[in-house]
Amino acid sequence: MVLCGICFIKSNLHFLSEIGVKDSKKLSPQKRKKLAEILKKSCYSHKIIDVGAQEIDERELKKITLNRLEELKMAEIINDLKPDIIYIDAADVNEERFGTSIKKLLKYQPKDIISKHKADDIFPIVSASSIVAKDRRDKLIEEIHEKYGNLGSGYPSDVRTIKFLRDFIKKYKKAPKFARKSWDTTKRIINEEVSNKKITEFLK
């Protein structure tokens, strides 16, 4: 998981629309890469945080939800950048509650926090941070591809990703290091390819 915060001076926000900034999911990897380079050079400041599979899995031991982990990481970014006005893509079903949770984690008092669902489709500044984060994720996936071959996007909706995960677990009897062990799909495949097989072998 990759999170990013990016800051622009208010008078320069028009620049985002001028260069074609929009929801990162609607852009090709090539377009995201080009825009990410421009954004990082043109912004006032930015910060990227990579949250690895191990840290995501460890949250279960700490009894922290994925939403809470995102809140903590977002707050870390915001506390470092200290923007006057904050726009957030709410990860909670209750967008106002999400904004309130973030505010409680801040070490300073911003002028305003705007927490909205699909914020990356509404506010260009959120789209900009999403583009930079997505471009960073694209690079990380490319690095994995170089070592393990094309395993798809890494998303649960990607058939290629699921096939790779199943084949890997079937062969090595465990999930790869970069996969979330706490992911329901990973748990299910391990149960099907490892646990059930052991039971069958025992019955023989």
C-alpha positions as a printed NumPy array, in Angstrom:
array([[  0.   ,   0.   ,   0.   ],
       [  1.327,   3.437,  -0.941],
       [  0.083,   6.725,   0.492],
       [  1.027,  10.214,  -0.608],
       [  0.391,  13.775,   0.455],
       [  1.148,  16.706,  -1.825],
       [  1.017,  20.451,  -1.209],
       [  0.461,  23.321,  -3.63 ],
       [  0.123,  27.028,  -2.948],
       [ -3.566,  27.902,  -3.372],
       [ -2.863,  30.414,  -6.16 ],
       [ -1.152,  27.662,  -8.167],
       [ -3.94 ,  25.063,  -7.962],
       [ -5.176,  25.971, -11.467],
       [ -1.969,  24.369, -12.751],
       [ -3.323,  20.923, -11.848],
       [ -6.271,  21.157, -14.219],
       [ -4.083,  22.675, -16.917],
       [ -1.776,  19.654, -17.05 ],
       [ -4.674,  17.172, -17.074],
       [ -4.682,  15.95 , -13.475],
       [ -7.647,  13.675, -12.707],
       [ -8.499,  10.465, -10.886],
       [ -5.406,   8.243, -11.188],
       [ -7.54 ,   5.178, -11.971],
       [ -8.625,   6.866, -15.2  ],
       [ -5.047,   7.337, -16.401],
       [ -2.665,   4.885, -18.057],
       [  0.568,   3.964, -16.215],
       [  2.515,   5.959, -18.822],
       [  0.365,   9.07 , -18.261],
       [  0.606,   8.675, -14.482],
       [  4.389,   8.439, -14.704],
       [  4.632,  11.606, -16.8  ],
       [  2.281,  13.567, -14.535],
       [  3.925,  12.277, -11.344],
       [  7.29 ,  13.62 , -12.477],
       [  5.767,  17.024, -13.25 ],
       [  3.848,  17.127,  -9.961],
       [  6.857,  16.269,  -7.797],
       [  8.899,  19.   ,  -9.475],
       [  6.12 ,  21.622,  -9.368],
       [  4.578,  21.094,  -5.919],
       [  5.447,  23.036,  -2.784],
       [  6.164,  19.751,  -0.964],
       [  5.185,  16.104,  -0.951],
       [  5.676,  12.936,   1.085],
       [  5.271,   9.282,   0.13 ],
       [  4.927,   6.371,   2.546],
       [  5.239,   2.721,   1.5  ],
       [  3.349,   0.339,   3.775],
       [  4.666,  -3.177,   3.199],
       [  2.764,  -6.447,   3.449],
       [  4.459,  -7.338,   6.754],
       [  3.356,  -4.098,   8.417],
       [ -0.179,  -4.568,   7.135],
       [ -0.25 ,  -8.124,   8.49 ],
       [  1.143,  -7.042,  11.873],
       [ -1.805,  -4.725,  12.386],
       [ -3.92 ,  -7.802,  13.202],
       [ -1.671,  -8.579,  16.178],
       [ -2.044,  -4.971,  17.291],
       [ -5.811,  -5.207,  16.669],
       [ -5.704,  -2.292,  14.255],
       [ -8.092,  -2.197,  11.292],
       [ -6.812,  -1.373,   7.819],
       [ -8.775,   1.893,   7.96 ],
       [ -7.06 ,   2.815,  11.211],
       [ -3.654,   2.011,   9.754],
       [ -4.453,   4.33 ,   6.839],
       [ -5.495,   7.047,   9.296],
       [ -2.205,   6.737,  11.192],
       [ -0.14 ,   6.897,   7.994],
       [ -2.148,   9.816,   6.597],
       [ -1.704,  11.698,   9.855],
       [  2.047,  11.017,   9.709],
       [  2.175,  12.57 ,   6.238],
       [  0.035,  15.552,   7.212],
       [  2.051,  16.244,  10.375],
       [  5.193,  16.32 ,   8.267],
       [  3.805,  18.57 ,   5.505],
       [  1.598,  20.755,   7.748],
       [ -0.796,  22.109,   5.084],
       [ -3.236,  24.871,   6.096],
       [ -6.178,  23.204,   4.359],
       [ -6.382,  19.423,   4.1  ],
       [ -8.308,  17.411,   1.505],
       [ -8.665,  13.695,   2.254],
       [-10.108,  10.729,   0.398],
       [-12.164,   9.193,   3.222],
       [-11.452,   5.506,   3.867],
       [-14.393,   5.213,   6.27 ],
       [-18.054,   4.761,   5.282],
       [-18.637,   7.857,   7.398],
       [-16.538,  10.559,   5.737],
       [-17.062,  13.09 ,   8.524],
       [-15.961,  10.59 ,  11.165],
       [-12.833,   9.839,   9.131],
       [-11.927,  13.517,   9.015],
       [-12.482,  13.829,  12.775],
       [-10.238,  10.815,  13.446],
       [ -7.463,  12.326,  11.351],
       [ -7.789,  15.671,  13.14 ],
       [ -7.316,  13.988,  16.53 ],
       [ -3.984,  12.579,  15.335],
       [ -2.57 ,  15.915,  14.193],
       [  0.079,  17.777,  16.155],
       [ -1.015,  21.182,  14.874],
       [ -4.265,  22.987,  14.058],
       [ -5.053,  23.264,  10.327],
       [ -7.596,  25.829,   9.117],
       [ -9.87 ,  23.157,   7.681],
       [-10.138,  19.427,   6.884],
       [-12.314,  18.306,   3.986],
       [-12.914,  14.561,   4.106],
       [-14.923,  13.145,   1.179],
       [-15.594,   9.85 ,  -0.522],
       [-14.127,   9.694,  -4.05 ],
       [-12.162,  12.844,  -3.274],
       [ -9.644,  11.925,  -5.976],
       [-12.47 ,  12.346,  -8.495],
       [-13.663,  15.648,  -6.995],
       [-10.595,  17.629,  -5.964],
       [ -7.593,  17.981,  -8.329],
       [ -5.207,  18.254,  -5.364],
       [ -6.307,  14.789,  -4.157],
       [ -6.055,  13.502,  -7.723],
       [ -2.473,  14.782,  -7.773],
       [ -1.512,  12.888,  -4.607],
       [ -3.255,   9.79 ,  -5.942],
       [ -1.266,   9.982,  -9.187],
       [  2.059,  10.22 ,  -7.354],
       [  1.1  ,   7.341,  -5.031],
       [ -0.122,   5.189,  -7.905],
       [  3.035,   5.861,  -9.904],
       [  5.123,   4.778,  -6.914],
       [  3.032,   1.602,  -6.647],
       [  3.512,   0.968, -10.377],
       [  7.288,   1.095,  -9.841],
       [  7.112,  -1.351,  -6.929],
       [  5.025,  -3.779,  -8.994],
       [  7.542,  -3.495, -11.844],
       [ 10.324,  -4.493,  -9.433],
       [  8.344,  -7.579,  -8.399],
       [  7.704,  -8.431, -12.065],
       [ 11.434,  -8.317, -12.763],
       [ 12.034, -10.945, -10.071],
       [  8.934, -13.146, -10.315],
       [  7.555, -12.526, -13.8  ],
       [  4.33 , -10.792, -14.791],
       [  1.931, -11.445, -11.928],
       [ -0.582,  -8.78 , -12.914],
       [ -1.566,  -5.659, -11.028],
       [ -1.576,  -7.149,  -7.537],
       [ -5.255,  -6.3  ,  -7.064],
       [ -7.79 ,  -8.964,  -5.936],
       [ -9.859,  -8.421,  -9.087],
       [ -6.904,  -9.383, -11.316],
       [ -7.16 , -13.   , -12.522],
       [ -3.431, -13.113, -13.343],
       [ -2.558, -12.035,  -9.792],
       [ -4.78 , -14.688,  -8.224],
       [ -3.344, -17.379, -10.509],
       [  0.227, -16.392,  -9.622],
       [ -0.604, -16.433,  -5.907],
       [ -2.235, -19.86 ,  -6.145],
       [  0.62 , -21.341,  -8.193],
       [  3.237, -19.923,  -5.786],
       [  1.461, -21.248,  -2.69 ],
       [  0.892, -24.611,  -4.344],
       [  4.61 , -24.894,  -5.137],
       [  6.215, -23.431,  -1.999],
       [  3.458, -24.153,   0.552],
       [  3.487, -20.529,   1.654],
       [  2.663, -17.081,   0.325],
       [  5.394, -14.854,  -1.192],
       [  6.929, -12.225,   1.109],
       [  5.282,  -9.355,  -0.753],
       [  1.766, -10.791,  -0.361],
       [ -0.5  ,  -9.883,   2.527],
       [ -0.94 , -12.983,   4.692],
       [ -3.949, -11.29 ,   6.32 ],
       [ -5.669, -10.872,   2.935],
       [ -8.778, -13.095,   2.843],
       [ -7.866, -14.313,  -0.646],
       [ -4.399, -15.408,   0.546],
       [ -5.891, -17.183,   3.552],
       [ -8.422, -18.977,   1.364],
       [ -5.823, -20.167,  -1.15 ],
       [ -3.477, -21.368,   1.62 ],
       [ -6.378, -23.271,   3.131],
       [ -7.254, -24.837,  -0.217],
       [ -3.739, -25.596,  -1.454],
       [ -1.917, -26.395,   1.801],
       [ -4.262, -27.242,   4.67 ],
       [ -6.731, -29.346,   2.68 ],
       [ -3.918, -31.195,   0.942],
       [ -2.403, -32.133,   4.276],
       [ -5.742, -33.522,   5.435],
       [ -6.071, -35.557,   2.236],
       [ -2.557, -36.952,   2.6  ],
       [ -3.257, -37.848,   6.212],
       [ -6.407, -39.717,   5.224],
       [ -4.428, -41.756,   2.703]])
